[in-house]
Amino acid sequence: MKPQNLPKPRGREIALKVLYQDDLLGGIEAEVVENMLADERDKRAVRYARRLIEGVRSMRPELDQAIEKWAQNWSLERMAAIDRTVMRIGLFEIHGPPAVPFKVAIDQAVKLADKFGSESSASFVNGILHRASQEGSL
């Protein structure tokens, strides 16, 4: 992906909002997702958010398995839901089609974790995604 074609951070924030609720509620219907996206004015961000939502949902078992592998001594259940969701998005961006350069994906995930997570979220997310980028595949 060329730098000028990289998605806006707003698309990630929209996806985070939807995927966070999806995680907490054990799944949300497509109609609910569409209602959440309907109020957004930035259509480019919505397109990217939709790609992230669909991709993370379809790859969630693989993403979760990878997170647990790289998060030594941490089960998914012990992690904050926002951290899990941010890491799923970051891992999908690193490994999903088309892959976002890992430095960009990690940087954006860390920014999301810093903005929406706890005081330690950004460093936790950074550590896991950094390990993931070094290993190369899910």
RACORVEN-V367867 format. One record per residue. RES is the residue in one small letter. PHI is phi in degrees with one decimal (none if undefined). PSI is psi in radians with two decimals (999 if undefined). OMEGA is omega in degrees with one decimal (999 if undefined). Layout:
BEGIN
res:RES phi:PHI psi:PSI omega:OMEGA
res:RES phi:PHI psi:PSI omega:OMEGA
END
This chain:
BEGIN
res:m phi:none psi:2.23 omega:179.6
res:k phi:-72.4 psi:2.59 omega:-177.9
res:p phi:-52.2 psi:-0.70 omega:-178.4
res:q phi:-71.4 psi:-0.28 omega:179.4
res:n phi:-97.5 psi:0.04 omega:-179.7
res:l phi:-65.9 psi:2.48 omega:-176.8
res:p phi:-68.3 psi:2.71 omega:177.4
res:k phi:-72.8 psi:2.57 omega:176.6
res:p phi:-56.0 psi:-0.49 omega:-178.9
res:r phi:-59.8 psi:-0.62 omega:177.7
res:g phi:-61.3 psi:-0.68 omega:177.2
res:r phi:-66.7 psi:-0.71 omega:179.4
res:e phi:-63.8 psi:-0.72 omega:177.9
res:i phi:-62.3 psi:-0.83 omega:179.6
res:a phi:-61.2 psi:-0.72 omega:179.4
res:l phi:-59.7 psi:-0.77 omega:-179.9
res:k phi:-59.4 psi:-0.81 omega:-178.4
res:v phi:-69.2 psi:-0.84 omega:-176.1
res:l phi:-68.6 psi:-0.55 omega:176.3
res:y phi:-63.1 psi:-0.83 omega:178.1
res:q phi:-65.1 psi:-0.68 omega:177.5
res:d phi:-58.7 psi:-0.73 omega:179.1
res:d phi:-66.9 psi:-0.87 omega:-176.7
res:l phi:-64.9 psi:-0.63 omega:-176.0
res:l phi:-93.4 psi:-0.01 omega:-179.2
res:g phi:72.8 psi:0.43 omega:179.1
res:g phi:119.7 psi:2.52 omega:174.5
res:i phi:-132.6 psi:2.60 omega:-177.2
res:e phi:-70.6 psi:2.70 omega:179.1
res:a phi:-57.9 psi:-0.64 omega:179.7
res:e phi:-63.6 psi:-0.66 omega:177.8
res:v phi:-66.3 psi:-0.75 omega:177.7
res:v phi:-59.2 psi:-0.83 omega:-179.3
res:e phi:-61.5 psi:-0.67 omega:177.0
res:n phi:-64.1 psi:-0.66 omega:179.1
res:m phi:-67.5 psi:-0.59 omega:-178.3
res:l phi:-82.7 psi:-0.39 omega:-173.5
res:a phi:-61.7 psi:-0.53 omega:-177.0
res:d phi:-81.5 psi:-0.18 omega:-177.2
res:e phi:-78.4 psi:2.33 omega:-178.2
res:r phi:-88.8 psi:-0.53 omega:-176.4
res:d phi:-81.2 psi:1.69 omega:-174.2
res:k phi:-65.6 psi:-0.58 omega:177.1
res:r phi:-65.0 psi:-0.73 omega:177.9
res:a phi:-65.3 psi:-0.68 omega:178.6
res:v phi:-65.1 psi:-0.73 omega:177.6
res:r phi:-59.5 psi:-0.76 omega:-179.8
res:y phi:-69.0 psi:-0.71 omega:177.7
res:a phi:-59.8 psi:-0.75 omega:179.4
res:r phi:-60.7 psi:-0.72 omega:178.1
res:r phi:-62.5 psi:-0.76 omega:178.6
res:l phi:-64.9 psi:-0.79 omega:-179.1
res:i phi:-59.8 psi:-0.89 omega:-179.1
res:e phi:-63.3 psi:-0.75 omega:-178.5
res:g phi:-66.2 psi:-0.81 omega:-179.8
res:v phi:-64.5 psi:-0.74 omega:179.7
res:r phi:-63.2 psi:-0.72 omega:-177.7
res:s phi:-72.5 psi:-0.49 omega:-177.5
res:m phi:-105.8 psi:0.16 omega:-172.4
res:r phi:-53.7 psi:-0.79 omega:179.1
res:p phi:-58.5 psi:-0.75 omega:179.2
res:e phi:-68.0 psi:-0.71 omega:178.9
res:l phi:-63.8 psi:-0.78 omega:179.9
res:d phi:-64.3 psi:-0.71 omega:178.4
res:q phi:-62.5 psi:-0.72 omega:179.0
res:a phi:-65.9 psi:-0.75 omega:179.4
res:i phi:-59.8 psi:-0.82 omega:-180.0
res:e phi:-63.8 psi:-0.61 omega:178.4
res:k phi:-64.2 psi:-0.76 omega:-175.7
res:w phi:-87.6 psi:-0.29 omega:178.8
res:a phi:-95.3 psi:1.32 omega:-176.2
res:q phi:-56.1 psi:2.30 omega:178.6
res:n phi:67.2 psi:0.30 omega:177.0
res:w phi:-128.1 psi:2.13 omega:172.8
res:s phi:-88.3 psi:2.79 omega:178.3
res:l phi:-58.2 psi:-0.65 omega:-177.9
res:e phi:-64.9 psi:-0.51 omega:179.2
res:r phi:-79.1 psi:-0.34 omega:-177.5
res:m phi:-79.8 psi:2.61 omega:173.6
res:a phi:-64.3 psi:2.46 omega:-178.3
res:a phi:-58.1 psi:-0.65 omega:-179.8
res:i phi:-66.6 psi:-0.68 omega:178.7
res:d phi:-65.1 psi:-0.78 omega:177.7
res:r phi:-57.6 psi:-0.79 omega:-176.1
res:t phi:-67.4 psi:-0.75 omega:178.1
res:v phi:-61.4 psi:-0.74 omega:179.9
res:m phi:-66.6 psi:-0.65 omega:176.4
res:r phi:-60.5 psi:-0.79 omega:179.0
res:i phi:-61.9 psi:-0.84 omega:-179.7
res:g phi:-60.2 psi:-0.80 omega:178.9
res:l phi:-64.6 psi:-0.70 omega:177.2
res:f phi:-62.2 psi:-0.74 omega:179.9
res:e phi:-63.6 psi:-0.64 omega:179.4
res:i phi:-69.7 psi:-0.70 omega:-171.8
res:h phi:-108.6 psi:-0.22 omega:-176.1
res:g phi:-82.8 psi:2.85 omega:179.2
res:p phi:-86.5 psi:2.37 omega:-21.9
res:p phi:-75.6 psi:2.51 omega:-177.8
res:a phi:-67.3 psi:2.41 omega:173.1
res:v phi:-87.5 psi:2.47 omega:176.7
res:p phi:-50.5 psi:2.33 omega:-171.8
res:f phi:-59.2 psi:-0.58 omega:178.6
res:k phi:-64.7 psi:-0.67 omega:178.3
res:v phi:-68.7 psi:-0.82 omega:-179.1
res:a phi:-59.9 psi:-0.77 omega:179.6
res:i phi:-65.6 psi:-0.81 omega:179.8
res:d phi:-58.1 psi:-0.79 omega:-179.1
res:q phi:-68.9 psi:-0.66 omega:177.5
res:a phi:-64.6 psi:-0.73 omega:179.1
res:v phi:-63.6 psi:-0.70 omega:177.6
res:k phi:-63.7 psi:-0.73 omega:176.8
res:l phi:-62.1 psi:-0.79 omega:-179.5
res:a phi:-62.8 psi:-0.69 omega:179.6
res:d phi:-66.7 psi:-0.68 omega:-177.3
res:k phi:-75.8 psi:-0.69 omega:-171.4
res:f phi:-111.8 psi:-0.25 omega:-175.8
res:g phi:-95.9 psi:-2.87 omega:179.4
res:s phi:-84.1 psi:-3.09 omega:180.0
res:e phi:-60.7 psi:-0.57 omega:-177.4
res:s phi:-98.1 psi:-0.02 omega:-175.5
res:s phi:-60.2 psi:-0.80 omega:-175.2
res:a phi:-60.1 psi:-0.78 omega:-179.1
res:s phi:-70.3 psi:-0.63 omega:177.6
res:f phi:-63.2 psi:-0.88 omega:179.5
res:v phi:-61.3 psi:-0.76 omega:179.5
res:n phi:-58.5 psi:-0.80 omega:-178.9
res:g phi:-61.9 psi:-0.79 omega:-179.1
res:i phi:-66.2 psi:-0.84 omega:-177.9
res:l phi:-68.4 psi:-0.57 omega:176.6
res:h phi:-63.2 psi:-0.80 omega:176.5
res:r phi:-59.3 psi:-0.76 omega:-179.1
res:a phi:-61.6 psi:-0.70 omega:-179.2
res:s phi:-69.3 psi:-0.50 omega:-180.0
res:q phi:-75.6 psi:-0.56 omega:-178.1
res:e phi:-78.5 psi:-0.44 omega:171.7
res:g phi:91.8 psi:-0.55 omega:-179.4
res:s phi:-144.7 psi:2.83 omega:177.6
res:l phi:-74.4 psi:999 omega:999
END
